[in-house]
Amino acid sequence: MSQLKKGDVIIDAIGSNTTRHVVIFEKWADSAHTAYWAYEQRGGYGTDYRTRSYGLSSGSEYKAYRPKNIA
């Protein structure tokens, strides 16, 4: 998580189709890396661009993934 780059995704893949969740990392919100700016789609809200901290706490179910071979 500490090496996130623009376009990385942070995913909670555990649970059902109503509890799994993904956000797209854009940039760190602060130099301490305690929050980041991300794109997120939420039911009833559409797409948000806001600060998140998913995956930054110890034991979080959110994990970072870096897409490969995107042209």
N, C-alpha and C positions, 0 to 999 in steps of 0.2 A: 504493500500500500504506500510506503514512503517514496516509491519511485514512479508514481503515476505520471502519465504523459497525456497530453490532449488527445481525446478520442478513445482512451481506455474506458472499459465498462466495469462497473461495480455491480455485482450480481448476488442476490439472495436466491439461490436456486432450490431451497428447501421449502416444502409445503405444497399447497394446492395452487390451482390457477388463480385463486383470489388472494394468495399470500406471497407468491413469488414476485420479485421486483428487480428492476434494472435501472441504473442511472448512467449517464455518459459524462465522464470527467472532462472539464474544460481547463481549469487552472486552480491553483491553491488560493484560498481566501486570505491567508496570513502566512507570515514567515515561519511560524511554529508548526505549520501543517496540522492544525486542529480542526480545520474545515476546508471545504473546496466548493467551487462553483460547478454546478452540474445541470444537465438537461434531464428532465424527468416528466413522464406522462402519468397523470393521475386521473382516475375516473371522476367525471364531473368537473374537472378543472382544465383538461387539455394538457398542453405541454407547458411546463414551468421552467424557468431558468432561475435558480436560487442556490443558496449555500446549503450544503449537506455535510454530514459527518458519518454517514453509513460506512461501516467497515473499519473505522479508526479505533474503536474501543476493543480492548482485549476480549477474545472469545466471540466476537461478532460472527454471524453467519454470512455476512457479506464478504465476498472475495473479489479481487481485481483480476481482470483478464485483458490482454492486449490482442486486438484483432490482428490477424496475419493475412498477407496476400490480398490486401484491398487496393484496387487500382482506381 
